[in-house]
Amino acid sequence: MALALYRKYRPRTFGELIGQDHVTEPLSQALRSGRLNHAYLFSGPRGCGKTSSARILARSLNCEQGPTPEPCGECDSCQSLRTDGPGSVDVIEIDAASHGGVDDARELRERAFFTPVAGRYKIYVIDEAHMVSSAGFNALLKLVEEPPEYVKFVFATTEPEKVLPTIKSRTHHYPFRLVPPSLMRPFLEQMCTAEGVSVEPTVFPLVVRAGGGSVRDTLSVLDQLIAGAGAEGVTYPRAAALLGVTDAALIDELCDALAARDGAAIFAAVDRVAEAGHDARRFAADLLERFRDLMILQQVPDAAASGLLDVPTDQLDRMSVHAHQLGLATLSRCADIVHNGLVEMRGTASPRLLLELICARMLLPGADDGAAALLQRLESVEQRLTAGPPAAPPATPPAASPPATAPVSESPFPASPPPAAPAAAQPPGAPPADAAPVSGPTAPVASAPPVSGPTAPVASAPPAGAPPAGAPPAGAPPAGGPTAPVAGAVDAATVRRVWEEIVATVSRQSKRAAAVVREASVRDVEGDTVVLHFQHAVHANMLTSSPQPLVAALGQVLGGAWQVRCESGGGPADGGRRQPPARPDPPPPAGPATPPPGPDAPRPAGPGAPPADLAAPPTAGTAGAAATSTPSGAAGYDEEEWPELAQPPNSGPSMAAPAPPADGPAGAERARGAGGGPAPPVRSQPGGAPKLAAATSDGMDPTDLAQLRAESTSVGSADRGGGAADDRAFRLLEQTLGAERVTGAAP
């Protein structure tokens, strides 16, 4: 009968023990110098040479030429202690797993005082020493502490922490380690040559990995393969089938599909794994091992040459491609997913289902909100930007649209200050220093004839502080600044993935700007313009007026120069207020009405535009008019420049309280701040006429308010919302303030 390989090739000297030089060299030196201790503790994983070293130490101590680190192998003691020898009565091996009680310890203590029969020392080799009970250790304590001079103890254990500390403190402790693959493979090749067995080179990594660094386990696996080999020797298919190892082609196929984000190919590979009869748990473990190899290869390109990886050359080339395609963040996240899935597979009734769920989690980084998923998405964006987009055909440039002039009054954000504002510096009613006195009301400069239909307001002259016609638009990068992103390199999905990071970047610059940006959703990316959609127009208008924090955040996160376009509801934001629909002029009222304004009276430029007397600076001699102050502040985005976040109507509990009546203290104060004088009180209208208190002093001239009150008073006892005067009043409110008519019964 053939002897097992791990017994046949058991080392006979310290020189034949592989991978334990840190133990064999000190022991050999102690034997040469004669500085021997009475007790030794050998610890380490199973199959790494603890018991073999204890037997070698016994042979070295009792050899006729010894004590020596190299037993002669010819004397009676060496012959009796060889692998197939009868054994020696002076070397006693005890299995503590079955003889660890206090009675066994007492019996050992009684026999230890007898002198050796043939050898120089009586040596006790206690295997699995951690299995000795506390009472047994206590019974041995005195003997181990002060044994006879001819007694030696060798404790071997895989769990040294379970050995009684008082016993461990009286021994010399030598820790053994697992044998690395770089030493194990040459040892196996040498053994196969000695046995005369042909083994394919691709089989050795499987055997080494199956052995896990234990020499005894590795030799047992190789012995099994040699026993089942035919005339052709040990082949890779036979070894993979016997060891239950997943075929490398299946793992390569799954890695290819994962790099291509091909879900169909991934689940097809899982189906082939099940059809081939592979265990889902073993496949997941092999996949985790492959991810580990790819991570090492991604960071250490010469891992195979340096001994970190032991794979064939052709497989190494494929793994290098996979490591480059997947990236370290993706590999790390996938390894975590597979590892957690292996934990979930313990005791499950459907391993294949869990394996498919693992593959789904690896495919969908967006399903996970953790830092690893975000890192993977950012790495994917970087890879796409580095690779560059495919060449696109030249697109026809869009027709240039005429620039629209933003309304001057009631802008949600403060505009850039004009170079000089003499009207704001002068007291109300005082003429400028360098201007001739003007008698009577003067026609405003920015007045324009009304435009029929819902067209955008157009001013005949640009407002103060506006850039010249040839100046670049606001937010455009200066010459030599960051280049614009390549069209198609960043799409809407990419911006959505990093949107939280963009909002966080905006928040570091301006908390109020971040509050507005959080209300936005990314609708599209058109070249270097990010199109945002808001549910409420007030948020879109606020961001349209001051997009600098968001533009800067986009440049920091995505790189390049970006622009922002805001939309609300069904279309883009108008920069000031929503345009009310055009209404036909109602028929003239039957009763007395206020005469129409003269030809020199200011008229609005169009629907939704403020009256001209609000846009133009006041002139001297205008009764009740005050100097309109231009909003101050630079064009930057300091916290002070962002107004309090306006809430849209009917937005819930956070909706602002209604404004107090204009005839109250707050209304009078606002009227004095806007018009320079106290506002006249508003009388309650008969017949339920609408109150105008909420529309006072916020950008309206007192003369307009007086006209509204006169028109509303002339209605008399008409119903709410009825009559031409009410229509005119509502229309003026809509054109001036962007108000909306709410129909329904009064509360």
Secondary structure as UniProt FT lines:
FT   HELIX           5..8
FT   HELIX           14..16
FT   HELIX           21..33
FT   STRAND          39..43
FT   TURN            46..47
FT   HELIX           50..62
FT   TURN            64..65
FT   HELIX           76..80
FT   TURN            83..84
FT   TURN            89..90
FT   STRAND          91..95
FT   TURN            96..98
FT   HELIX           102..111
FT   TURN            112..113
FT   STRAND          122..127
FT   HELIX           129..131
FT   HELIX           134..145
FT   TURN            149..150
FT   STRAND          151..157
FT   HELIX           160..162
FT   HELIX           165..168
FT   TURN            169..170
FT   STRAND          172..175
FT   HELIX           181..195
FT   TURN            201..202
FT   HELIX           203..211
FT   TURN            212..213
FT   HELIX           215..227
FT   TURN            231..232
FT   STRAND          233..234
FT   HELIX           236..243
FT   HELIX           248..259
FT   TURN            260..261
FT   HELIX           263..275
FT   TURN            276..277
FT   HELIX           280..299
FT   TURN            301..302
FT   HELIX           303..306
FT   HELIX           313..326
FT   HELIX           328..344
FT   TURN            345..347
FT   HELIX           351..363
FT   HELIX           365..367
FT   HELIX           371..387
FT   HELIX           422..425
FT   TURN            428..429
FT   TURN            433..434
FT   TURN            445..446
FT   TURN            464..465
FT   TURN            469..470
FT   TURN            474..475
FT   TURN            479..480
FT   TURN            487..489
FT   HELIX           492..497
FT   HELIX           499..509
FT   HELIX           511..517
FT   TURN            518..519
FT   STRAND          521..526
FT   TURN            527..528
FT   STRAND          529..534
FT   HELIX           537..545
FT   HELIX           548..558
FT   STRAND          563..568
FT   TURN            569..570
FT   STRAND          571..572
FT   TURN            599..600
FT   TURN            607..608
FT   HELIX           612..615
FT   TURN            620..621
FT   TURN            623..624
FT   HELIX           639..641
FT   TURN            649..650
FT   TURN            653..654
FT   TURN            662..663
FT   HELIX           665..675
FT   TURN            686..687
FT   HELIX           693..695
FT   HELIX           702..713
FT   TURN            714..715
FT   TURN            720..721
FT   HELIX           724..737
//
